Amino acid sequence: MPSPSTPQTNNDTSPVKTVGYIGLGNAGYSMASNLPKSGYHLIVHDTDPTKASRAASSWPNTTASDGNPSAFAPCDLLITMLPQGKIVREVLLGPHGIAKSLKRGTVIVDTSSSSPFDTIALGDDLAELGLQLVDAPITQTYMHATDAGESTLLVGASSPAAFEAARPVLQCMARYIFSMGKLGNGHAMKTPNNYIMASSICALSDSLVAGQKYGLDPQTMIDALNVGTGVCFPTLDTFRRDGITGRYDSGFGLGLLVKDLGIAREFMEYNKFETELPALAERYLGDALKEVERGADHTKCLVGWEKRAGVTLKKTEKVEDIAKEDFEHRLKGLNRPG
């Protein structure tokens, strides 16, 4: 595992001075906020103009775009943080796409969770315009690590030069940066990451409803799992804090998780590996998605499990956040050489 990256600041010798940032959602807003602190001039845009205006008024060196693609012409590097790859393509190459307004040689970094196959095709199309693509989807050791610039980035790049140009900017937003190789490999790595997380969510949800029906207490179950071999990200963070409390406010949508499972299924099929688990998890979580409102948090999938089981999980009134230091303690063993 690489050592934590050293926080970077912009300087007069850096080739990147102005950064464009598109997508100020739950993760995007906090990630983008780290860039002006490091001396970059930032041009921001979101479909909700109030988010861009809030960023411009709250952060130094930040300008809200007026929605015109030409607003991003001064950018040396452009970051997208959007719900999926098809939206990224539309924003860049659609009828009102930004790509044609960018300078030749501009590096575009897609931090969204996208299909690696869509990313490779997008990179080919952008190369025809003289633009370079880097895929750098995020993951985290603890929820909202993006707020402190401590996320993890899984990076693929169209060229080593594109990665090196983007690296100082990425280091402002992430504690861990993994160079995964060629373009598309970042999203290829994010695919099993989210698949493994989703599989653990399904197993945990099964266990909570079946355990309560048997007579176990959901909070005690999670506490026991967190000091045993069943510990996982949902037990340690999201479902502990936002699931069994009924808060349902982790910041990551259930619809996005179902989308990611579709990518995982396609990834396994492309590699000619026969497994039923991605489609099964996609079906179970997709069924839960039908039981909740549009835009519901992924922890609210428990509502679907409750309906299937015919039970209502006992809710915990309040759960204290686990300190960041406790997460770091769990990572200690991963930082050993060799």
Phi, psi and chi 1 to 4 in degrees:
 res  aa     phi    psi   chi1   chi2   chi3   chi4
   1 MET       -  134.7 -175.2  172.6 -174.9      -
   2 PRO   -68.6  154.6   27.3  -34.6      -      -
   3 SER   -68.0  156.3  -61.2      -      -      -
   4 PRO   -55.8  140.3  -26.3   34.8      -      -
   5 SER   -71.0  150.4   61.7      -      -      -
   6 THR   -82.3  126.0  -57.8      -      -      -
   7 PRO   -55.1  136.5  -23.6   33.7      -      -
   8 GLN  -108.0  153.7  -61.8  -68.2  -56.7      -
   9 THR  -127.5  148.7   55.5      -      -      -
  10 ASN   -69.8  148.0 -167.4   14.1      -      -
  11 ASN  -143.6  174.9   56.3   61.3      -      -
  12 ASP   -66.1  -20.6  -68.5  -21.1      -      -
  13 THR   -91.3   -9.9   61.8      -      -      -
  14 SER   -69.3  134.2  173.2      -      -      -
  15 PRO   -71.5  -17.5   25.0  -32.6      -      -
  16 VAL  -103.2  116.2  175.7      -      -      -
  17 LYS  -111.7  -40.6  -54.6  -67.0 -176.6 -175.4
  18 THR  -118.2  128.1  -59.5      -      -      -
  19 VAL  -118.5  132.0  177.4      -      -      -
  20 GLY   -94.5  143.8      -      -      -      -
  21 TYR  -136.6  120.4 -156.4  105.1      -      -
  22 ILE  -118.3  117.2  -58.9  173.8      -      -
  23 GLY   112.3   92.3      -      -      -      -
  24 LEU  -109.5   52.6  -60.6  173.6      -      -
  25 GLY   -81.0 -155.3      -      -      -      -
  26 ASN   -57.8  -46.8  -70.5  -39.5      -      -
  27 ALA   -87.0  -38.1      -      -      -      -
  28 GLY   -61.3  -41.5      -      -      -      -
  29 TYR   -62.3  -47.0 -168.1   92.4      -      -
  30 SER   -70.5  -36.6   56.0      -      -      -
  31 MET   -65.2  -44.5  -72.8 -179.4   68.4      -
  32 ALA   -63.3  -31.7      -      -      -      -
  33 SER   -63.2  -21.0   69.7      -      -      -
  34 ASN   -76.7  -18.7  -66.7  -68.0      -      -
  35 LEU   -75.3  -48.6  -63.9  173.6      -      -
  36 PRO   -64.4  -26.9   17.7  -29.0      -      -
  37 LYS   -62.3  -25.6  -63.2  173.9 -170.4  174.4
  38 SER   -96.4    6.5  -59.0      -      -      -
  39 GLY    99.0   -0.3      -      -      -      -
  40 TYR   -80.6  143.8  -67.6  100.1      -      -
  41 HIS   -82.5  133.1  175.6   64.2      -      -
  42 LEU  -119.2  133.9 -162.1   59.8      -      -
  43 ILE  -116.5  119.7  -59.1  172.3      -      -
  44 VAL  -117.1  153.7  -64.0      -      -      -
  45 HIS  -150.4  145.3  179.1   72.1      -      -
  46 ASP  -150.1  154.2 -167.9   86.0      -      -
  47 THR   -63.0  -23.3   52.0      -      -      -
  48 ASP   -96.2  101.2  179.9   -7.3      -      -
  49 PRO   -62.2  -20.9   19.4  -29.5      -      -
  50 THR   -67.5  -29.6   62.5      -      -      -
  51 LYS   -68.4  -42.7  -68.6 -178.6  179.2  179.5
  52 ALA   -65.5  -40.8      -      -      -      -
  53 SER   -64.7  -40.1  -62.0      -      -      -
  54 ARG   -63.7  -41.7  178.5  158.9   61.6   97.9
  55 ALA   -62.0  -45.4      -      -      -      -
  56 ALA   -64.1  -33.2      -      -      -      -
  57 SER   -85.8  -18.4   61.7      -      -      -
  58 SER   -99.8  -28.2  -57.1      -      -      -
  59 TRP  -108.8  149.1  -53.2  -22.1      -      -
  60 PRO   -73.1  158.0   27.2  -34.9      -      -
  61 ASN    55.5   33.0  -53.1  -43.4      -      -
  62 THR  -125.1  133.9  -58.4      -      -      -
  63 THR  -123.3  136.9  -56.8      -      -      -
  64 ALA   -87.9  130.4      -      -      -      -
  65 SER   -73.3  156.5   90.2      -      -      -
  66 ASP   -90.9    9.3   58.2    5.0      -      -
  67 GLY    90.8   -7.9      -      -      -      -
  68 ASN   -82.7  130.3 -167.8  -46.1      -      -
  69 PRO   -53.4  -31.4  -27.1   35.5      -      -
  70 SER   -66.1  -16.1   62.4      -      -      -
  71 ALA   -61.7  -22.6      -      -      -      -
  72 PHE   -97.2    5.4  -67.3   92.4      -      -
  73 ALA   -58.5  -34.3      -      -      -      -
  74 PRO   -74.6   -7.6  -15.1   29.8      -      -
  75 CYS   -69.7  137.3  -66.5      -      -      -
  76 ASP   -90.2  -23.3  -54.8  -56.4      -      -
  77 LEU  -149.5  140.8 -176.2  141.1      -      -
  78 LEU  -124.8  131.7  177.4   73.3      -      -
  79 ILE  -113.3  133.9  -60.1  171.6      -      -
  80 THR  -114.4  137.8   55.6      -      -      -
  81 MET  -137.0   85.4 -178.2   57.1  167.9      -
  82 LEU  -127.5  165.9  -62.3  165.6      -      -
  83 PRO   -62.2  -30.9  -26.0   35.6      -      -
  84 GLN  -163.0  166.5   57.7  169.2  -72.9      -
  85 GLY   -62.5  -34.0      -      -      -      -
  86 LYS   -65.3  -33.9  -70.4  179.2  174.2   56.3
  87 ILE   -71.1  -38.6  -62.5  174.9      -      -
  88 VAL   -58.1  -46.4  174.9      -      -      -
  89 ARG   -60.0  -44.0  170.9  173.6  -78.0  -84.0
  90 GLU   -62.6  -42.9  179.4   68.0   16.7      -
  91 VAL   -64.4  -36.5  164.8      -      -      -
  92 LEU   -87.0  -41.4  -66.0  174.1      -      -
  93 LEU  -122.8    3.1  -64.9  172.9      -      -
  94 GLY   -70.9 -175.3      -      -      -      -
  95 PRO   -54.3  -33.1  -24.8   33.5      -      -
  96 HIS  -112.7   33.4  -55.7  -72.0      -      -
  97 GLY   -66.0  150.1      -      -      -      -
  98 ILE   -82.6  -26.8  -69.2  167.3      -      -
  99 ALA   -53.8  -40.9      -      -      -      -
 100 LYS   -69.7  -15.1  -69.8 -177.8  178.9  178.2
 101 SER   -90.4   -9.7  -63.5      -      -      -
 102 LEU   -83.6  152.0  -61.5  175.7      -      -
 103 LYS   -68.7  145.9  -60.5  174.1  -71.6 -170.5
 104 ARG   -59.7  138.5  -70.0 -175.5   67.9   85.2
 105 GLY    92.6   -8.7      -      -      -      -
 106 THR   -62.1  137.7  -61.8      -      -      -
 107 VAL   -94.8  130.6  174.7      -      -      -
 108 ILE  -109.7  128.3  -61.3  171.4      -      -
 109 VAL  -114.0  117.3  179.2      -      -      -
 110 ASP   -99.4  111.4  179.4   26.5      -      -
 111 THR   -97.0    5.9   60.8      -      -      -
 112 SER   -70.5  168.0  -41.1      -      -      -
 113 SER   -91.8  105.1  -70.1      -      -      -
 114 SER  -127.7  165.8  -56.4      -      -      -
 115 SER   -71.4  132.7  160.4      -      -      -
 116 PRO   -61.2  -30.2   19.4  -30.5      -      -
 117 PHE   -70.6  -40.7  -47.1  112.7      -      -
 118 ASP   -65.2  -36.2  -69.9  -12.3      -      -
 119 THR   -65.1  -43.4  -63.5      -      -      -
 120 ILE   -62.3  -44.1  -67.5  167.2      -      -
 121 ALA   -64.6  -40.0      -      -      -      -
 122 LEU   -63.8  -41.2  177.3   62.2      -      -
 123 GLY   -60.5  -39.7      -      -      -      -
 124 ASP   -63.1  -42.6  -70.2  -19.3      -      -
 125 ASP   -69.2  -37.7  -68.0  -20.5      -      -
 126 LEU   -68.7  -34.0  -68.9  171.6      -      -
 127 ALA   -61.0  -31.0      -      -      -      -
 128 GLU   -65.6  -20.9  -66.5 -179.5    4.8      -
 129 LEU   -98.0    6.0  -61.3  174.5      -      -
 130 GLY    79.2   22.4      -      -      -      -
 131 LEU  -110.2  149.6  -54.6  172.4      -      -
 132 GLN  -112.1  140.5  -57.5  179.6   80.3      -
 133 LEU  -114.8  138.0 -176.7   61.0      -      -
 134 VAL  -125.3  130.4  170.2      -      -      -
 135 ASP  -102.6  125.1   55.2  -44.2      -      -
 136 ALA  -141.6   63.7      -      -      -      -
 137 PRO   -64.0  153.5   24.8  -34.8      -      -
 138 ILE  -100.3  151.7   70.1  162.1      -      -
 139 THR  -141.9  177.8 -174.6      -      -      -
 140 GLN  -146.4  149.3  -55.6  176.1   79.3      -
 141 THR   -81.9  -23.8   55.7      -      -      -
 142 TYR  -148.5  150.9   62.1   97.0      -      -
 143 MET   -63.9  138.1 -149.4   65.0 -174.4      -
 144 HIS    71.8   22.3  -52.4  -60.5      -      -
 145 ALA   -62.4  -22.0      -      -      -      -
 146 THR   -61.0  -28.9   51.9      -      -      -
 147 ASP   -61.6  -32.0  -63.8  -10.4      -      -
 148 ALA  -104.9   11.8      -      -      -      -
 149 GLY    67.4   31.7      -      -      -      -
 150 GLU  -118.2   26.1  -65.7 -169.2  -20.3      -
 151 SER   -76.2  178.2   58.8      -      -      -
 152 THR  -115.7  134.3  -61.1      -      -      -
 153 LEU  -116.6  133.2  -67.4  175.2      -      -
 154 LEU  -107.8  109.1  -48.8  168.3      -      -
 155 VAL  -112.3  128.1 -174.0      -      -      -
 156 GLY  -120.0  154.9      -      -      -      -
 157 ALA  -147.9  149.7      -      -      -      -
 158 SER   -69.8  -19.8   56.2      -      -      -
 159 SER  -161.0  155.5   70.7      -      -      -
 160 PRO   -58.2  -34.7  -25.1   34.6      -      -
 161 ALA   -64.6  -37.7      -      -      -      -
 162 ALA   -65.0  -40.9      -      -      -      -
 163 PHE   -64.1  -44.2  174.4   55.9      -      -
 164 GLU   -66.0  -36.0  -70.4  -55.2  -39.6      -
 165 ALA   -65.4  -36.3      -      -      -      -
 166 ALA   -82.8  -24.3      -      -      -      -
 167 ARG   -53.2  -49.0 -172.7 -159.7  -67.5  -93.3
 168 PRO   -59.3  -35.1  -22.1   33.9      -      -
 169 VAL   -70.1  -43.8  178.4      -      -      -
 170 LEU   -61.6  -36.0  -60.1 -179.6      -      -
 171 GLN   -68.5  -18.1  -72.5  175.2  -35.3      -
 172 CYS   -75.6  -20.0  -63.4      -      -      -
 173 MET  -109.6  -10.4  -59.2 -172.5  -64.9      -
 174 ALA  -139.0  149.8      -      -      -      -
 175 ARG   -88.7  -37.1 -176.7  172.2 -172.9 -174.4
 176 TYR  -119.0  132.0  -63.3  102.8      -      -
 177 ILE  -127.5  120.0  -64.5  175.2      -      -
 178 PHE  -107.2  121.1  -73.9   84.6      -      -
 179 SER   -83.6  108.7  176.1      -      -      -
 180 MET   -91.9  -10.8  -57.2  -54.0  -59.0      -
 181 GLY   120.1 -136.1      -      -      -      -
 182 LYS   -71.0  168.8   64.5 -177.1 -179.6 -179.8
 183 LEU   -55.2  134.4 -178.0   65.2      -      -
 184 GLY    97.3  -20.0      -      -      -      -
 185 ASN   -72.2  -26.9  -80.0   17.8      -      -
 186 GLY   -63.3  -47.8      -      -      -      -
 187 HIS   -70.6  -29.9  -75.9  136.1      -      -
 188 ALA   -63.7  -36.0      -      -      -      -
 189 MET   -76.0  -36.1 -177.6   60.9 -128.2      -
 190 LYS   -64.5  -28.8 -179.1   65.3 -176.9  -70.0
 191 THR   -62.1  -54.6  -62.7      -      -      -
 192 PRO   -67.0  -29.6   16.7  -27.7      -      -
 193 ASN   -56.5  -50.5  178.3   85.8      -      -
 194 ASN   -74.1  -30.5  -77.4   20.1      -      -
 195 TYR   -63.9  -45.1  166.2   47.0      -      -
 196 ILE   -64.4  -42.7  -68.1  166.4      -      -
 197 MET   -61.7  -45.1 -179.1 -172.7   71.9      -
 198 ALA   -64.6  -37.4      -      -      -      -
 199 SER   -63.7  -40.0  -60.2      -      -      -
 200 SER   -67.9  -32.7   66.4      -      -      -
 201 ILE   -64.0  -43.4  -73.9  171.0      -      -
 202 CYS   -63.5  -45.1  -69.7      -      -      -
 203 ALA   -64.3  -40.4      -      -      -      -
 204 LEU   -66.4  -43.6  176.2   60.4      -      -
 205 SER   -64.1  -42.6  -60.4      -      -      -
 206 ASP   -54.6  -48.0  -73.8   -9.0      -      -
 207 SER   -67.1  -39.0  -58.8      -      -      -
 208 LEU   -65.1  -46.3  -70.4  174.0      -      -
 209 VAL   -71.9  -40.2  -64.9      -      -      -
 210 ALA   -68.9  -38.8      -      -      -      -
 211 GLY   -63.6  -42.7      -      -      -      -
 212 GLN   -66.1  -38.4  179.4  169.8  -55.6      -
 213 LYS   -61.8  -31.7  -70.3 -174.3   79.4  168.8
 214 TYR   -78.2  -25.5 -175.2   81.0      -      -
 215 GLY   124.5    7.8      -      -      -      -
 216 LEU   -86.5  151.6  -60.3  176.7      -      -
 217 ASP   -90.3  125.8  175.1   69.8      -      -
 218 PRO   -57.0  -42.0  -26.2   34.8      -      -
 219 GLN   -64.0  -43.2  174.1   65.4   65.7      -
 220 THR   -66.5  -36.5  -54.1      -      -      -
 221 MET   -58.0  -47.9  -70.9  179.1   69.4      -
 222 ILE   -66.7  -39.8  -75.7 -173.9      -      -
 223 ASP   -60.4  -41.2  -71.1  -15.9      -      -
 224 ALA   -68.8  -41.2      -      -      -      -
 225 LEU   -61.3  -35.1  -71.2  166.2      -      -
 226 ASN   -72.3  -10.8  -80.0  -22.1      -      -
 227 VAL  -120.2   24.9  -70.6      -      -      -
 228 GLY  -134.5 -172.4      -      -      -      -
 229 THR   -75.3   -9.3   54.9      -      -      -
 230 GLY   -86.1    2.1      -      -      -      -
 231 VAL   -61.5  140.5   63.5      -      -      -
 232 CYS  -157.3  173.5   55.7      -      -      -
 233 PHE   -56.2  -45.1 -168.9   78.8      -      -
 234 PRO   -62.6  -36.5  -25.6   36.3      -      -
 235 THR   -72.5  -35.5   64.1      -      -      -
 236 LEU   -80.0  -29.7 -163.6   59.7      -      -
 237 ASP  -130.1  -81.9 -166.7  -52.3      -      -
 238 THR   -64.0  -49.2   48.9      -      -      -
 239 PHE   -78.9  -24.9  -82.6   65.6      -      -
 240 ARG   -67.7  -43.6  174.7 -176.3  172.5  -83.7
 241 ARG   -90.3  -39.2 -171.4 -171.8   61.0 -114.6
 242 ASP  -113.1  -16.4  -65.3  -70.1      -      -
 243 GLY   -88.6  -65.7      -      -      -      -
 244 ILE   -75.6   -7.8   61.0  169.1      -      -
 245 THR   -85.5  -14.6   58.9      -      -      -
 246 GLY    75.8   12.4      -      -      -      -
 247 ARG   -74.9  -39.1 -167.3  167.2   76.4  171.8
 248 TYR    50.2   54.3  -52.7  135.4      -      -
 249 ASP  -144.0   50.0 -169.2   28.0      -      -
 250 SER   -76.7  -22.9   75.0      -      -      -
 251 GLY    99.9    1.0      -      -      -      -
 252 PHE  -122.5  123.3  180.0   57.3      -      -
 253 GLY   -77.7  146.8      -      -      -      -
 254 LEU   -64.1  -38.8  178.8   56.0      -      -
 255 GLY   -60.5  -35.9      -      -      -      -
 256 LEU   -68.4  -37.1  -65.8  177.2      -      -
 257 LEU   -66.7  -41.0 -175.5   57.9      -      -
 258 VAL   -62.9  -41.5  173.1      -      -      -
 259 LYS   -58.7  -43.4  177.2  -94.0  -63.0 -179.4
 260 ASP   -63.8  -33.6  -70.8  -18.4      -      -
 261 LEU   -69.6  -31.7  -77.9  165.6      -      -
 262 GLY   -63.1  -39.9      -      -      -      -
 263 ILE   -65.2  -40.0  -64.2  173.1      -      -
 264 ALA   -62.2  -41.9      -      -      -      -
 265 ARG   -61.6  -45.5  176.6  172.8   42.8   77.3
 266 GLU   -63.9  -35.7  -67.5  170.6   -1.4      -
 267 PHE   -63.7  -44.0 -175.6   76.0      -      -
 268 MET   -65.8  -41.4  -61.1  -62.3  176.1      -
 269 GLU   -63.9  -41.3  -68.8  169.8   -5.7      -
 270 TYR   -61.0  -38.5  173.9   84.4      -      -
 271 ASN   -87.4    8.4  -72.1  -68.9      -      -
 272 LYS    54.8   40.1  -63.9 -178.1  172.2   57.7
 273 PHE  -108.1  122.5 -179.2   72.0      -      -
 274 GLU   -87.2  116.2 -173.8  174.1  -17.9      -
 275 THR  -152.8  139.4  173.2      -      -      -
 276 GLU   -93.4  -10.8  -62.4  178.5    5.4      -
 277 LEU   -64.8  -43.2 -168.4   52.3      -      -
 278 PRO   -59.5  -43.5  -22.9   33.7      -      -
 279 ALA   -67.6  -34.7      -      -      -      -
 280 LEU   -68.0  -45.2 -168.9   60.1      -      -
 281 ALA   -63.9  -39.4      -      -      -      -
 282 GLU   -61.7  -39.9 -176.7 -177.3   14.2      -
 283 ARG   -69.0  -46.7  176.7  162.1   66.4   84.5
 284 TYR   -62.3  -46.7  -77.8  158.9      -      -
 285 LEU   -72.1  -32.1  -72.3  162.4      -      -
 286 GLY   -65.5  -38.5      -      -      -      -
 287 ASP   -64.3  -40.1  -73.2  -14.0      -      -
 288 ALA   -64.8  -34.9      -      -      -      -
 289 LEU   -60.1  -32.8 -176.5   62.3      -      -
 290 LYS   -70.2  -16.9  -62.5  171.8 -173.8  174.6
 291 GLU   -93.9   -3.7  -57.8  -62.8  -31.3      -
 292 VAL  -125.4  168.6  -64.1      -      -      -
 293 GLU   -73.4  160.1   71.9  -81.6    8.5      -
 294 ARG   -58.9  133.9 -178.0 -179.2  177.6   86.6
 295 GLY    81.6    9.4      -      -      -      -
 296 ALA   -62.8  149.3      -      -      -      -
 297 ASP   -65.4  150.3 -168.1   78.1      -      -
 298 HIS   -65.4  -26.1   78.7  -73.3      -      -
 299 THR   -68.8  -16.1   56.2      -      -      -
 300 LYS   -77.1   -0.9 -156.5  168.6 -174.8  178.1
 301 CYS   -57.4  -21.6   71.7      -      -      -
 302 LEU   -58.0  -27.9  -75.4  173.9      -      -
 303 VAL   -61.4  -41.5  170.4      -      -      -
 304 GLY   -64.3  -40.7      -      -      -      -
 305 TRP   -66.8  -38.7  -99.3  -98.9      -      -
 306 GLU   -61.0  -40.9  -72.0  174.2  -32.1      -
 307 LYS   -66.1  -42.8 -177.4  173.6 -178.8  179.3
 308 ARG   -64.4  -36.3  -73.9  170.7   53.3 -149.6
 309 ALA   -86.5  -16.3      -      -      -      -
 310 GLY    71.8   31.3      -      -      -      -
 311 VAL  -134.2  160.9  -60.1      -      -      -
 312 THR  -115.7  118.1  -61.5      -      -      -
 313 LEU   -62.4  139.2  -72.3  172.6      -      -
 314 LYS   -65.6  125.9  177.2 -176.1  174.2 -176.1
 315 LYS   -91.3  139.2  -61.1  -60.9 -172.4  -69.2
 316 THR   -86.1  132.2  -59.6      -      -      -
 317 GLU   -62.6  -47.7  -69.6  -63.1  -37.5      -
 318 LYS  -151.7  136.7 -177.7 -179.5  178.9 -177.7
 319 VAL  -125.2  125.8  175.4      -      -      -
 320 GLU   -70.9  141.4  -64.3  -64.8  -28.0      -
 321 ASP   -63.9  141.2  -77.4  -13.4      -      -
 322 ILE   -76.4  131.7  -67.1  178.7      -      -
 323 ALA   -62.3  146.9      -      -      -      -
 324 LYS   -55.3  -34.4 -171.4 -174.3   83.9  170.9
 325 GLU   -62.2  -31.8  -69.0   73.9   17.1      -
 326 ASP   -68.3  -36.9  -68.7  -23.7      -      -
 327 PHE   -65.4  -42.1  -72.6   92.2      -      -
 328 GLU   -62.5  -37.6  -64.4  -58.5  -38.3      -
 329 HIS   -60.5  -40.1  175.4   72.4      -      -
 330 ARG   -68.1  -22.7  -68.3  175.8 -179.5  -85.8
 331 LEU   -88.0  -10.1  -70.8  171.7      -      -
 332 LYS   -53.4  -45.9  -92.5 -172.8  176.9  179.8
 333 GLY   -64.3  -21.9      -      -      -      -
 334 LEU   -79.7  -13.9  -59.5  177.2      -      -
 335 ASN   -95.7    4.7  -72.7  -41.0      -      -
 336 ARG   -73.4  141.3  -69.5  174.6  -61.0 -175.1
 337 PRO   -59.2  147.1  -19.3   30.1      -      -
 338 GLY    78.0      -      -      -      -      -
